[in-house]
Amino acid sequence: MPLPTSPVIRRARLGAELRQLRRREALTLEQVCDRLGWASTSKLSRIELGQSRPDLADVLDLLDIYQVPAEARDALIVIARDAATSRGWWKTLGEMSERQRVYAELEAGAADIVEYQPAVVPGLLQTPAYARSRVAAGTLLAPEVDVEAEVRARALRQEVLRRAEPPRYTAVLAEAVCDRGDLPVDVWREQLRHLVTVTGLAHVTVRLVPRGVAGSGLHPLTPYSWYAFPDPADPRTVMLEALTTDVRLATVLDVDRYERMTEALLAAALSPEETVTALARRVGE
């Protein structure tokens, strides 16, 4: 079920708006919580940092304290409702890990997505067999991971590319992504064929960056994903993928740097047509 907005981004925007309103009124966290009878400042702090799904009643109380006029109040109430949208949506995704949920929320509300991967196929483009192999390899470091649940979660996330109004999606892949490595031959070939197939979707683009470029210092050090949203007031966002956790960047300075990096990678990459030819050649090998 597509979401009209990305809840994680709406939470971040709501928190920033509420923090600005509090500072405009020259109120501290402690003063606001005292007026509301909240036991500690942690609840308000988490709302302002976009770390919790807001309760609409709490938001209304905050808007009262900040004396927000009717028009601005209505706009913030819409954002607050969007920020809490995922409550019902997650009933169908109950087994999804927290890390995957963050990506799913971003993808569900995005208008544009760009992913860079230096070593593996992005989750939105993985076949079940490829995903199973990669997740299973990760259990060496995290044995508690439910492999099949993670594979199903990837499949659910991939539905965003086949919904009625999908985001524009671009995968920028280092050539090493196409290497077989320790994959079984049939899994490897099926995955490469799938990459060729998805390029037939009008909104999906795959670009390979040749190995010769890798030595130029052009590549970033980690995989990343970039997201833009239908509402231009929602902050463009970059997710950096690390071994144990992921980092979300939303400041204009950070996002601008990754956008320049993306432009440089695309300038060095094979064209979409050349990429399809290269992938088909790999399948033949």
LOMIPA-940135 format. One record per residue (C-alpha): residue number from 1; residue in three letters; x, y negated, z. Coordinates in Angstrom, 3 decimals, always signed. Last residue first. Layout:
REM residues N
  nr rest        X        Y        Z
 NUM  ALA        X        Y        Z
...
This chain:
REM residues 285
  nr rest        X        Y        Z
 285  GLU  +30.161  +15.540  -19.173
 284  GLY  +26.902  +15.077  -21.029
 283  VAL  +25.349  +13.422  -17.983
 282  ARG  +28.316  +11.031  -17.871
 281  ARG  +27.668  +10.043  -21.509
 280  ALA  +24.044   +9.308  -20.659
 279  LEU  +25.192   +7.072  -17.815
 278  ALA  +27.602   +5.177  -20.076
 277  THR  +24.941   +4.678  -22.750
 276  VAL  +22.423   +3.443  -20.162
 275  THR  +25.019   +1.009  -18.812
 274  GLU  +25.816   -0.302  -22.289
 273  GLU  +22.126   -1.113  -22.768
 272  PRO  +21.862   -2.846  -19.385
 271  SER  +25.025   -4.828  -20.170
 270  LEU  +28.233   -3.659  -18.528
 269  ALA  +29.225   -5.598  -15.447
 268  ALA  +31.746   -8.422  -15.124
 267  ALA  +29.206  -11.273  -15.394
 266  LEU  +26.855   -9.300  -13.157
 265  LEU  +29.530   -9.035  -10.481
 264  ALA  +30.289  -12.759  -10.642
 263  GLU  +26.605  -13.700  -10.382
 262  THR  +26.206  -11.350   -7.413
 261  MET  +29.151  -12.962   -5.628
 260  ARG  +27.614  -16.386   -6.206
 259  GLU  +24.361  -15.104   -4.714
 258  TYR  +26.298  -13.672   -1.800
 257  ARG  +27.829  -17.055   -1.079
 256  ASP  +24.465  -18.800   -1.353
 255  VAL  +22.969  -16.369   +1.165
 254  ASP  +25.595  -17.161   +3.782
 253  LEU  +25.357  -20.950   +3.378
 252  VAL  +21.548  -20.996   +3.248
 251  THR  +21.319  -19.050   +6.494
 250  ALA  +19.374  -15.777   +6.235
 249  LEU  +21.828  -12.968   +6.924
 248  ARG  +20.634   -9.606   +8.268
 247  VAL  +23.292   -7.209   +9.558
 246  ASP  +22.955   -3.422   +9.451
 245  THR  +23.913   -0.787  +12.008
 244  THR  +26.050   +2.313  +12.456
 243  LEU  +28.104   +2.539   +9.274
 242  ALA  +27.414   -0.891   +7.806
 241  GLU  +24.922   -2.213   +5.243
 240  LEU  +24.753   -5.975   +4.860
 239  MET  +21.228   -7.305   +4.329
 238  VAL  +20.817  -10.637   +2.547
 237  THR  +17.761  -12.884   +2.850
 236  ARG  +16.036  -15.686   +0.992
 235  PRO  +14.046  -17.585   +3.604
 234  ASP  +10.256  -17.775   +3.255
 233  ALA   +9.425  -21.324   +2.137
 232  PRO   +9.580  -20.218   -1.503
 231  ASP   +6.534  -17.985   -0.877
 230  PRO   +6.828  -15.121   -3.385
 229  PHE   +9.944  -13.739   -1.672
 228  ALA  +13.655  -13.382   -2.462
 227  TYR  +15.761  -10.445   -1.304
 226  TRP  +19.456   -9.561   -1.571
 225  SER  +20.892   -6.145   -0.673
 224  TYR  +24.470   -5.424   +0.340
 223  PRO  +27.077   -2.687   +0.202
 222  THR  +30.320   -3.598   +1.975
 221  LEU  +33.721   -5.095   +1.144
 220  PRO  +32.549   -7.329   -1.675
 219  HIS  +33.907   -6.562   -5.151
 218  LEU  +35.754   -9.209   -7.130
 217  GLY  +39.228   -8.468   -5.801
 216  SER  +40.441   -7.799   -9.324
 215  GLY  +41.067   -4.099   -8.771
 214  ALA  +37.396   -3.194   -9.012
 213  VAL  +37.085   -4.889  -12.393
 212  GLY  +38.960   -2.114  -14.170
 211  ARG  +36.599   +0.403  -12.604
 210  PRO  +33.682   -0.797  -14.679
 209  VAL  +30.698   -2.489  -12.991
 208  LEU  +27.529   -0.621  -13.965
 207  ARG  +24.217   -2.455  -14.324
 206  VAL  +20.751   -1.004  -13.668
 205  THR  +17.616   -3.077  -14.322
 204  VAL  +14.081   -2.310  -13.162
 203  HIS  +11.053   -4.538  -13.914
 202  ALA  +10.345   -3.171  -17.398
 201  LEU  +10.613   +0.450  -16.270
 200  GLY  +12.672   +2.429  -18.800
 199  THR  +15.717   +1.809  -16.627
 198  VAL  +14.101   +4.284  -14.239
 197  THR  +14.789   +7.154  -16.655
 196  VAL  +18.519   +6.503  -17.036
 195  LEU  +18.982   +6.454  -13.264
 194  HIS  +16.930   +9.659  -13.064
 193  ARG  +19.226  +11.365  -15.559
 192  LEU  +22.193  +10.427  -13.369
 191  GLN  +20.480  +11.889  -10.315
 190  GLU  +19.556  +15.130  -12.082
 189  ARG  +23.150  +15.470  -13.278
 188  TRP  +24.572  +15.098   -9.764
 187  VAL  +22.066  +17.468   -8.176
 186  ASP  +22.729  +20.118  -10.849
 185  VAL  +26.505  +19.780  -10.479
 184  PRO  +26.467  +20.156   -6.705
 183  LEU  +27.704  +16.950   -5.081
 182  ASP  +31.206  +16.827   -3.582
 181  GLY  +32.344  +13.913   -5.734
 180  ARG  +30.221  +13.670   -8.867
 179  ASP  +31.354  +10.185   -9.791
 178  CYS  +28.573   +7.882  -10.940
 177  VAL  +28.747   +5.628   -7.863
 176  ALA  +32.451   +5.172   -8.642
 175  GLU  +31.411   +2.941  -11.558
 174  ALA  +30.412   +0.252   -9.077
 173  LEU  +26.668   -0.222   -9.157
 172  VAL  +24.570   -3.380   -9.481
 171  ALA  +20.925   -2.371   -9.041
 170  THR  +18.375   -4.974  -10.136
 169  TYR  +14.712   -4.950   -9.079
 168  ARG  +11.927   -7.339  -10.033
 167  PRO   +9.274   -6.645   -7.416
 166  PRO   +6.294   -4.434   -8.258
 165  GLU   +2.760   -5.654   -8.974
 164  ALA   +0.650   -2.505   -9.529
 163  ARG   +2.931   -0.248   -7.478
 162  ARG   +5.697   +1.824   -9.041
 161  LEU   +8.793   +0.133   -7.618
 160  VAL   +7.253   -0.150   -4.122
 159  GLU   +6.660   +3.613   -4.182
 158  GLN  +10.396   +4.033   -3.621
 157  ARG  +10.002   +3.260   +0.081
 156  LEU   +7.775   +6.303   +0.534
 155  ALA  +10.334   +8.545   -1.201
 154  ARG  +13.091   +7.168   +1.014
 153  ALA  +11.016   +7.969   +4.097
 152  ARG  +10.459  +11.530   +2.896
 151  VAL  +14.232  +12.017   +2.654
 150  GLU  +14.697  +10.540   +6.141
 149  ALA  +12.088  +12.899   +7.574
 148  GLU  +13.789  +15.839   +5.854
 147  VAL  +17.161  +14.987   +7.378
 146  ASP  +15.975  +14.412  +10.946
 145  VAL  +18.966  +12.545  +12.390
 144  GLU  +20.183  +13.770  +15.804
 143  PRO  +23.510  +14.953  +14.379
 142  ALA  +24.650  +11.356  +13.764
 141  LEU  +28.319  +11.393  +12.701
 140  LEU  +28.371  +14.789  +10.962
 139  THR  +24.678  +14.181  +10.323
 138  GLY  +25.706  +11.724   +7.609
 137  ALA  +26.455  +14.519   +5.156
 136  ALA  +22.847  +15.689   +5.525
 135  VAL  +21.613  +12.218   +4.618
 134  ARG  +23.721  +12.204   +1.461
 133  SER  +22.707  +15.679   +0.302
 132  ARG  +19.023  +15.135   +1.075
 131  ALA  +19.047  +11.828   -0.806
 130  TYR  +20.564  +13.504   -3.874
 129  ALA  +17.977  +16.296   -3.762
 128  PRO  +15.084  +13.857   -3.258
 127  THR  +16.253  +11.660   -6.183
 126  GLN  +17.761   +8.335   -5.182
 125  LEU  +16.783   +5.061   -6.871
 124  LEU  +15.255   +3.112   -3.966
 123  GLY  +17.949   +4.477   -1.644
 122  PRO  +20.774   +2.930   -3.662
 121  VAL  +23.125   +5.404   -5.416
 120  VAL  +26.400   +5.768   -3.539
 119  ALA  +29.937   +4.321   -3.662
 118  PRO  +30.209   +0.580   -4.317
 117  GLN  +26.518   -0.347   -4.042
 116  TYR  +25.070   -3.768   -4.793
 115  GLU  +21.337   -4.308   -4.545
 114  VAL  +19.241   -7.122   -6.015
 113  ILE  +15.578   -7.498   -5.075
 112  ASP  +13.052  -10.053   -6.354
 111  ALA   +9.423  -10.688   -5.373
 110  ALA   +9.848   -9.131   -1.949
 109  GLY   +7.017   -8.245   +0.444
 108  ALA   +7.319   -4.453   +0.537
 107  GLU  +11.087   -4.480   +0.014
 106  LEU  +11.775   -6.467   +3.189
 105  GLU   +9.446   -4.316   +5.270
 104  ALA  +10.892   -1.096   +3.818
 103  TYR  +14.443   -2.287   +4.538
 102  VAL  +13.610   -2.976   +8.180
 101  ARG  +11.719   +0.308   +8.434
 100  GLN  +14.714   +2.267   +7.129
  99  ARG  +16.856   +1.092  +10.034
  98  GLU  +14.088   +1.826  +12.549
  97  SER  +13.730   +5.405  +11.345
  96  MET  +10.595   +6.394   +9.452
  95  GLU   +8.536   +9.075  +11.188
  94  GLY   +5.518   +6.854  +11.769
  93  LEU   +5.266   +5.697   +8.176
  92  THR   +1.519   +6.100   +7.630
  91  LYS   +0.709   +4.374  +10.926
  90  TRP   +3.355   +1.797   +9.966
  89  TRP   +0.898   -0.114   +7.795
  88  GLY   -1.424   -0.777  +10.704
  87  ARG   +1.164   -2.623  +12.776
  86  SER   +2.931   -4.043   +9.699
  85  THR   +0.677   -7.047   +9.411
  84  ALA   +1.999   -8.698  +12.596
  83  ALA   +4.159  -11.276  +10.849
  82  ASP   +1.410  -11.883   +8.277
  81  ARG   -0.984  -12.803  +11.088
  80  ALA   +1.583  -15.199  +12.545
  79  ILE   +2.177  -16.792   +9.133
  78  VAL   -1.556  -17.390   +8.693
  77  ILE   -1.727  -18.850  +12.230
  76  LEU   +1.171  -21.144  +11.361
  75  ALA   -0.731  -22.586   +8.382
  74  ASP   -3.848  -23.129  +10.487
  73  ARG   -1.853  -24.980  +13.152
  72  ALA   -0.202  -27.230  +10.581
  71  GLU   -3.656  -28.321   +9.378
  70  ALA   -5.163  -28.615  +12.886
  69  PRO   -2.440  -30.618  +14.638
  68  VAL   +0.091  -28.793  +16.872
  67  GLN   -0.080  -29.874  +20.506
  66  TYR   +3.053  -27.879  +21.473
  65  ILE   +1.253  -26.323  +24.444
  64  ASP   -1.763  -25.450  +22.292
  63  LEU   +0.443  -23.958  +19.567
  62  LEU   +2.102  -21.778  +22.214
  61  ASP   -1.241  -20.483  +23.433
  60  LEU   -2.291  -19.692  +19.866
  59  VAL   +0.956  -17.774  +19.338
  58  ASP   +0.351  -15.724  +22.468
  57  ALA   -3.187  -14.884  +21.337
  56  LEU   -1.850  -13.832  +17.915
  55  ASP   +0.502  -11.280  +19.497
  54  PRO   +3.849  -11.548  +17.772
  53  ARG   +5.788   -8.631  +16.322
  52  SER   +9.158   -8.821  +18.039
  51  GLN  +12.692   -9.826  +17.052
  50  GLY  +11.868  -13.002  +15.135
  49  LEU  +14.391  -14.986  +17.210
  48  GLU  +11.662  -17.322  +18.471
  47  ILE   +9.440  -14.381  +19.431
  46  ARG  +12.329  -12.615  +21.200
  45  SER  +13.139  -15.777  +23.174
  44  LEU   +9.501  -16.195  +24.157
  43  LYS   +9.367  -12.681  +25.613
  42  SER  +12.817  -12.968  +27.220
  41  THR  +11.914  -16.169  +29.063
  40  SER  +10.534  -14.312  +32.062
  39  ALA   +7.288  -13.550  +33.892
  38  TRP   +5.018  -15.448  +31.520
  37  GLY   +2.586  -17.724  +33.351
  36  LEU   +1.961  -19.816  +30.248
  35  ARG   +3.106  -23.086  +31.815
  34  ASP   +6.090  -21.366  +33.440
  33  CYS   +7.022  -19.738  +30.133
  32  VAL   +7.073  -23.106  +28.392
  31  GLN   +9.206  -24.709  +31.100
  30  GLU  +11.675  -21.814  +31.185
  29  LEU  +12.201  -21.829  +27.419
  28  THR  +12.986  -25.542  +27.637
  27  LEU  +10.681  -28.286  +26.415
  26  ALA  +11.700  -31.424  +24.539
  25  GLU   +8.376  -31.461  +22.607
  24  ARG  +10.329  -31.423  +19.326
  23  ARG  +12.428  -28.624  +20.785
  22  ARG   +9.343  -26.498  +21.285
  21  LEU   +8.107  -27.234  +17.753
  20  GLN  +11.469  -26.292  +16.241
  19  ARG  +11.498  -23.013  +18.180
  18  LEU   +7.968  -22.262  +16.992
  17  GLU   +8.917  -22.860  +13.341
  16  ALA  +12.066  -20.708  +13.619
  15  GLY  +10.107  -17.891  +15.236
  14  LEU   +7.401  -18.026  +12.576
  13  ARG  +10.021  -17.885   +9.816
  12  ALA  +11.806  -14.895  +11.336
  11  ARG   +8.526  -13.085  +11.950
  10  ARG   +7.439  -13.860   +8.370
   9  ILE  +10.702  -12.374   +7.126
   8  VAL  +10.188   -9.129   +9.058
   7  PRO   +6.548   -9.006   +7.952
   6  SER   +7.359   -9.267   +4.216
   5  THR   +4.399  -10.776   +2.431
   4  PRO   +1.432   -9.645   +0.326
   3  LEU   +2.057   -6.033   +1.415
   2  PRO   +1.724   -3.230   -1.095
   1  MET   +0.000   +0.000   +0.000
